[in-house]
Structure formats: C-alpha cells, structure tokens
Amino acid sequence: MSAPYLSVARGAAFFDLDKTLMQGSSGFQFAYAAREARLMSRRQLAADAVANVRFRLRGATDQESEALRHRIAASLEGVRVRDLERLGVRVLQRILPRLYPEMLTIAYQHQDAGRPVYIVTAAAEGLAQLLARVMTFDGAIGSHLSEVEDGVYTGRATGAFLYGEAKAEAIREMAEEHGLDLSASFAYSDSVSDLPMLRVVGNPVAVNPDKELRTIARESGWEILRFDPLGRRIRTATGLGLAAAAGGTAVTIVTRNSHDIESAPPRPWYQRVQRRG
C-alpha cells in the first residue's frame, strides 16, 4: 500500500554537502587527509583550517569559492590520480562522523516516499559519488577540479564547477534525463550562493543558513532547519545567542512553509521543536 504522503508526481530531493549534510567543509577534511598522506604542506592545511571556520560561521563569497577552486587545482599539480583516489578511505573516516544524523533521516524518508536522493556539491565529483554510495543515496553530482594528463593532475582548473547557477543547471539536466518533476522536488542548502538550486524546485529548505539566506527564507516562507553546533556555540559565547538560549535548549529551529504537507515526508521529532527567531 502506498504511503499517504507519497506525491503523485515523481520528484526528487537534492542535498548540498558542506554545512548541509555535514558539519563544516568537506574540502578541509579532504585537505587534512592529503596532509596525512604528505600530498599537502602544513602551511596549506593551516590556511584551509582558517577558511573552514570562516565558512562554518558565515558561508563563502563567489570570489572565495572560485579562489579555493584554483588553489585546490594548483595543489594537485604532479599528483597521480591513483594516489588521490587512495585517499578515499581517509577522507570518509573524517567526513562520516561529521554527517548530521537528522539530515540522513530526512534523506531516507524522501527515498521511502519514492523520491530519489542526490548530493549536489562543488566538492570533487569522485568524493561526492563515493559519499553517495556509502550513504546509499541514488547518485551525486560534483565538480571537476583539475585537468589530467597520463594519469597525473596538471594543476589547471577545468570542467564544470558546481557553484551558483551551475548547480541549478545540473539539477535541470538530471531532471530531464530521469523524468523528474522539479515542482514536486526538494532542495536543501545552507548558502545564499545556492539560491538558484533552491529556487529551481518547488520545495526549498534552508539548512544552517547564512545571514542572507536566512532572511530570504523567512521572507519567502521556506522551511528552515538548524543543526550546526559550532556557529551556535560561538554566537552564545559572544552574547548573540543569549536570547535564544534563554528560550530553551532545542537544537533545531524550524519554520514551516506553505507547501502541501501531504507531499512531504513525515516530520521526525527534531523538526517538531520550534522557537521564535
């Protein structure tokens, strides 16, 4: 028997990775694993550590993201593709403990409701696909970061970099290929840079949103989920979170939008706790 919340139209659910499915930046975890394997210098790792904290607190600008792409590509110059692929286990060891269990629950509820689930990220395509397989998602779309010649990275950035409008275009192409109804689909992201991705579907959800996205989500009546402990702790320590802390200790802030609730998966306990922002 079909579940009562199963949508007639076949939609899908698209998830950003960094700060949405997981705490912080997958790029930093990749860089740390590369440092352990002596494929990256201590100085490069330190720079990425600072960038990771900034990203978790306020997101990233277009210029910062593009600069990161070229820095990663340049750092790969002379590295064998095989050596980078062998980092997969190390990277998973660092990323998997940082996944939000609540987001996995939401993703699996979408699958149980008949919606395929995809990761859509600016992170490397190979990493995205590896994570999708481990998490039993239906697929992933990621970026191509460097040219390859004779099995070795050249250090020159190339191919699609899934950022901004490029994510929305990738989702449209996937919908066309798999016969998905985007008006019946969901998208989850933390950053205002992903507005094209969020607006291309009928059910956008802001997760740990940066300031700009939080404002847009509230004005648009979109659902808002918050799980990130680092930003919350720092805001509390600096006094910015005192009012929220006085109101309760809930770890999730949820603002429901006006879409038909019957087309959405059932809401788990952590989404039922509400606070006034």
Secondary structure, 3 states (H helix, E strand, C coil): CCCCCCCCCCCCEEECCECCCECCCHHHHHHHHHHHCCCCCHHHHHHHHHHHHHHHHHCCCHHHHHHHHHHHHHHCCCCEHHHHHCCHHHHHHHHHHHECHHHHHHHHHHHHCCCCEEEEEEEEHHHHHHHHHHCCCCEEEEECCCCEECCEECCCCCCCCCCCHHHHHHHHHHHHHHCCCHHHCEEEECCHHHHHHHHCCCEEEEECCCHHHHHHHHHHCCEEECCCHHHHHHHHHCCCCHHHHHHCCCCCCCCCCCCCHHHCCCCCHHHCCCCCC
